[in-house]
């Protein structure tokens, strides 16, 4: 689990991914922003996501929904392989990420599994008023 912050060095993401090959939870700013203007960061995110190390984004805020499409920077993170963790807590996101990985769930199915409630750990996608990708 990595908490992103302004000035975050993409090398930290890459180094952490070498240790945690099953994927990572990234704590983004607010509704799903991050260092998307940093081309090295987005290229690293895309590379890791495409090579079997899924990245799930959650908010650092205590309440609310991760809605990465709300701002351009969040949309750019989605376009480069980030899976939106919606309103998952850090602990729930980490558990939801690792559990399907134990069963080698492929990328598209993993994203679906991350956004589907199992035990009321998150709000159903249908409950939110805006469409999420």
N, C-alpha and C positions, 0 to 999 in steps of 0.2 A: 504494500500500500504506500503510495507516494502522495504527499500533499504538494500541489503545484503553487507557485508564487511568482510574482513578477521578477523576471531575470532568471528564471529556472533554466539550468544548463541541460540541453538535450542529452549530453553525455551521461548524466545521472540516470535518465530513463533507460538508455541503452545498457549501462552497467548493471542496473537493477534487473533488467530483463534477462541478462545472462545468468543471474543467480536464481531468479524466480521464473523458470521457463514455462510454467503452467499458466501464466498470465498475471496481470496486476490490476489493482483498483487505483484509479487516479482521482484524487480529491480536487475538483475544479473550483473555479471562482463562481459564486452566485448561482445563476441558473444554467451554467454549463460553459463558461468561457475559460480560456486558458491561453497559453502562448502560441496561438494559431498563426500569428503573423511571422513567427520564427520558422522559416522554411526548413531548417535543420530539425526542429522539433517535429513538424508534421511529417517530414520524410522518415524520421525514426519511428514515429507512431505507425505510419503506413507499412514500413518494412517489418516491424515486429508483428503487427496484426496479420499480415499476409503470410508470415512464416511460422504461424502456430502459437503465438504468444498474445492472446487476446487482451485488450485493454478496455476496462469498464470504467466509465466516468460517473462519479457521484458529486453532489454538491458539498462544499465545506459548511454551508449554512445549516443551522439546526432544524429548520422547517422549510418545506416547500419542495417543489418538483424540479428535477434537472431537466431543463428544456433547451438542449443545445442548439436547436434551430431558431431560438428567439433572437440571437445575434449572429452576425456574419462569422465571427471567430468560432463560435460553438458549432455552426454548420460546417465550417472547414474541418473541425476535429472529427465530426461524424463522417465526412467525405473521405477521411484518411484512416478509417477503420475503428474509430472509437464506438463502443457499445454504450448506449445511454442506460444508466442505472436508475433512471426515474427518481423515485423518492426513497430508495434503499438507504439504510444506515450503513456506515462503513463495515460493521460486522456482518450484516446480512449480505451485503454485496460480495464480500470476500467468500463467505460460505456458498452463496449461489454460484459464484465463479468456479470454485474448486470442485463442488459436487458433480456437475455435469462433465467436467474435465476428467474425472475418474473413469468415466464411461466413454471417453474419446468422442464427445459430441462435436460434430463438425461446425464450422463457423456460423452459417446462417441459422442452424438449429440452436446454437449456443446463444446467439443474440435473442432469439425467441424465448429461450428458457430463462434468460436473465430478466426479461420483461413480463414474465407470467407469474402471478402470485401462487405460492404453494401453501403457505401456512399463515396468511395475513401479515407477512413481513413487508408488504408493500401494497399500495393502492392499485387496483386494476387499471390498465390503460384505458378502458372504456369509461372510467369515472372522471377522467380529465376532460375539460372542455375543448382543448385544442388538439389537433392531430399530431401524433408523435411518430418519428421515423426510427 
